[in-house]
């Protein structure tokens, strides 16, 4: 490829070209829209930029790309990038299908990289009064019930899951009991760096049940898997403000610190169901005036919404765990939600955009 070419991975489709027929098809499925303002399909552009100076050492970068195609609520619409890299190409994780753009520069380069991704999103809600039986393949069920490095299903995780779900029948009852237990027993810790790590055994063994989204939602996923329920983390980034009245559950413009992990559980009468106990605890801590009790109206509203639904003012990157970055000699990642940059083989601090060498911006496409 030419060093200054504007590369095209897939054509960026405009909202006017895609969404009318797409929206009609999706609207025919019951239970996919929130019973609240903001149920229409919306189109966004997210721009990732590498932001590091010229270096006497070689540079490598890995940027997550939208990877999750879900007809009811999320559809990637293509990626474009411009770079002076010596090499740049898309890599797909063979287990989870997570996509990333990998780029590298030789020593002495002044690196340039800009990635533009467009996607359409729609709010979610499950109508629990209208069962629609769904099935996972044997392979999918195994993937989403198996333990991972930070999501064990035995030991204290299995013991806790059995205690929470003892005497309950049916996968919905078990999933909801785990969700309510997390809301009642955890807390959002503002001192946690980034979104947390998701080391759920450590959390349960120490009794330190504080953290952020990658901790609290990972706890839901691990406990659900330990209870025999397929579940998965969904890693992404907030792209605009909330239209449901939650001041703390949105981000727009410069979203470099807007990363947010959510979770899903598969229920045989409903398919994949949206779950986000971490944002309930975020509302409790941060929604003005702050330090709200669990019976505060704002928290009650979030708690009811976020088992079975979520507002899709958010881009889903992927559902991947334990990611090896191609071409890196560094450790594997617990998840790929932040851009990763290495200079001279040393990985930068991805949790700090300025030190990590990146910026991320979002805007809504309304025309």
Secondary structure, DSSP 8 states (H G I E B T S, - for coil): --TT-EEESS----HHHHHHHHHHHHHTSTT-S-SSS--S-EEEEEEEEE-----SS-EEEEEEE----BTTTEEEEEEEEEE--SEEEEEE-TTT--EEEEEEE-TT----EEEEEEEEE--EE--TTS-------HHHHHHTTS--SS---SHHHHHHHHHHHTT--SHHHHHHHHHHHHHHH-EE-TTS-TT----HHHHHHHT--EE-HHHHHHHHHHHHHHTT--EEEEEEEE-S--SSS-TTS---EE-TT-EEEEEEEEETTTEEEEE-HHHHHHHHHHSTTSS--TTSHHHHHHHHHTBTEE---EEEEE---SB--TT--S--BS---S-EEEETTEE--TTSHHHHTEEEEEEEE--
